[in-house]
Amino acid sequence: MRDRLLTILILGFCLTLACNLLSVPKSSTPASERMPPASEASLFTPTVSQPIVSSTLDAGAIFYVSPNGDNANPGTREQPWATPGYASRQLRPGDTLVILGGRYILREYDADIITPPSGAENAWITIRGELNNRPVLVGRDDLLAAINLSGVSYVHIENLEITHDDQAVGEAAWFREGLEILGTPSTHILLKDLYIHHVDEFGMNIQDVDDLQILNTRIEYAGFGALGGPAGEYGGWRNVAIRGTSLSWSGHYYQGGDGSNRPYDRPDGFGIEASQGPVLIEDSVAMHNYGDGLDSKAENTIIRRSVVANNSCDGIKLWGDNSRVENALIYGRGDGDDTPTPWAALVVDQVEKANARFEIVNVTIDDYVGQNYLMYVQYDNSLPVQILLRNVIFSGKGTESPIYVNPASTLIADHNLFYLPQNEVVLTMGDTNYTCANIGTLGEGNICGDPLFVAPAWGKEGDYHLLVNSPAIDGGSSDDAPLEDLEKHQRSSIPDIGAFEY
């Protein structure tokens, strides 16, 4: 079911991407073996800086790797190299390495790790799997990573499957990470159509990067988390776009097991430390992670048209100034476990910058467990923030699950629908408690009522479209609201409340 949902979310994205990628200058290389340049125009909002885009690309040589090759060969299709690690070190700016279909065992540090040199602005290095015959890179013997892009620039990686060696036994099957950028910062990196799964630590472990795009990729069953990294030493994450990607099932695998023996208790789908951003997560899903769904400390974080569902801990957690969530669906906290926890569906907390701004617009939130705040803002931090809640459905079916906003903060809340049937207090801010009797005084258009979802769920996939009599229909405000909904359906001039337009 989750694969079907991901396919629906990224269909429109894939069509757009196919039209926007730049084309390679004409060459004698067969069309099936040419790849587009590894940069495209960003879809960031106008207030956010954009990655550098190259208008031309110098084509270099094309080399090949095959499971039946030999590293003493010249690397042609007729006489390919044998190992991706060796082959990657032979490339020069503008070159392309095609890894032919098959199974490649990676075990030797660091000979077997793909470690390309840098390309150039008009001469990217491309490493990709064979079209319609994606190769599988299997790591074993506790190898550090399959790909190391630390300190490189203008590199494009595409169409690879990376996982542990499931034919190995015991500790031989251990394999740490799919890809890493650590220590030395990297710039201008495109990662596309990758499937990274069943690794012991991070799917991608990234510390400092500028102009990174992760497109149409699945990172699942990673022991430490799908996508994350340590605190940056050179600005952290800057100009990052993540589109059409699944960041799911973190912690459900570790060293050959189901994750019950994992050393890290709360692996996130996405979890990064403080940086200036911007970071865009769009048309993506984060499901069934043993930690948070999406946890970003980056300033200028934008989460758009994404589903965050059935994660054990927080759904979405924001820490950085000028961050926004729009057209998102958040549900299923606890992932089927009703044990009371301090986690919430949506969190704005630990902000270290006074008057940092956060916007939550056309979002649908549904929580089953209760016994904690449905959403909280600066719960144990008195530093003021500015928070906008507009066109949001807040559905909390459990007890003791109101919304909390620190009284030092500035709250603008209008055209929201609240449904907390077991709670008298809907929202608390300082000494003021808002109930359904006085929720209209919180802001224009705020109402209480059952949103009438088609099929709400907990621990499994739900359907949060609206039924015909939902009070959310035509209840929203068009002020600063997105023109499309989560599924890219056009919204009416009077939009519905929540992520879906009826």
Secondary structure, DSSP 8 states (H G I E B T S, - for coil): -HHHHHHHHHHHHHHHHHHHS------SS-GGG----S-------TTS------S------EEEE-TT--TTS---SSS-BS-HHHHHTT--TT-EEEE-SSEEEE-STTTTSB-----BTTB-EEEEE-TTS--EEEE-TTEEEEEE-TT-EEEEEES-EEEE-TTS-GGGG-EEEEEEE-SS-EEEEEEES-EEEEESSEEEEESSEEEEEEES-EEEEESSEEEE----SS-SEEEEEEES-EEE-TTS-BTTB-STT-S-S--EEEEEEEE---EEEES-EEES-SS-SEEEEETTEEEES-EEES-SS-SEEE-SSSEEEES-EEE-TTTT-----S--SEEE----STTEEEEEES-EEEESS-SS-SEEESTT--S-EEEEEES-EEEE-SSS--EEE-TTSEEEEES-EEE-TT-SEEEEETTEEEETTTGGGGSTT-EE----EEE--SSS--EEEE-TT-TTTT-S--TT--SB-TT--B--SS--SSS---
